[in-house]
């Protein structure tokens, strides 16, 4: 319906106020969560920071994936 | 003015530098009632009086005051509620307009003489406001979708391939339930706190530069000039941050009510 077009556009425009923070949130939560999992694996296997590093990199990648999924064209 | 300047320039006064105890009222109020508490009460009173007086004797052709309150309310209802949430947004108009006016008044305290600091520059107040918003959007989502349905809406990104879900679901969860309220509170707090700091640095910096020597007097004047200019900027930031807080509340409510994000 034509009446539905206007609110949707305004909504997208204004949730843009949140995009920067959401993107940052995805990146940080990605690195923090999978970094933490990597840290646990480090403790378990006795490796010294290798799994932590891998976890942080994978987490950053996944965070980027989510940002692109949500805001990318 | 000149007497004050010369006193400040001569020696370090007893209140320098500002301390936490400056925010505490004398007497038995401690620690329950601080100056921030009183400012919040005053802000509540201002908002209440503004709307109650405007609507005390409503007419079909509104008077000036009624017109003003109606404009503010319709800005909250149509400009935020209906535009962001859609038809259901009317339900949330009182909440959104209250947020807008309450935070707006508190933020403007940051540049009013005698107040000089916004209550929202104290982390407790944005945190309390965010807690209300957090409970509200989770409650609405749970009522609309049920527990499992709401978790699905909040944690499963639309159209992501199945094999990647175990990797990204924890991130969506963290982002929507932990980072989001955190950033909502910190954005308001940090903006007002930084604004307060900037004004303080330039105003007191003027006095400190005067203290250094007569040669620094032009710099001191420049510092005060900047303080005046930045006060106008702070007015803009105060109103904008109130607007952004209300808008983001509407966006989150809409996200809880929508079928997918």
Interface residues (C-beta under 8 A of the other chain):
Chain A: X4 X6 X7 X10 X11 X14 X15 X17 X18 X21 X22 X24 X25 X26 X28 X29 X30 X32 X33 X34 X58 X59 X62 X63 X65 X66 X69 X70
Chain B: X82 X83 X84 X86 X157 X159 X160 X164 X167 X168 X170 X171 X172 X174 X175 X178 X179 X180 X183 X187 X244 X247 X248 X250 X251 X254 X261
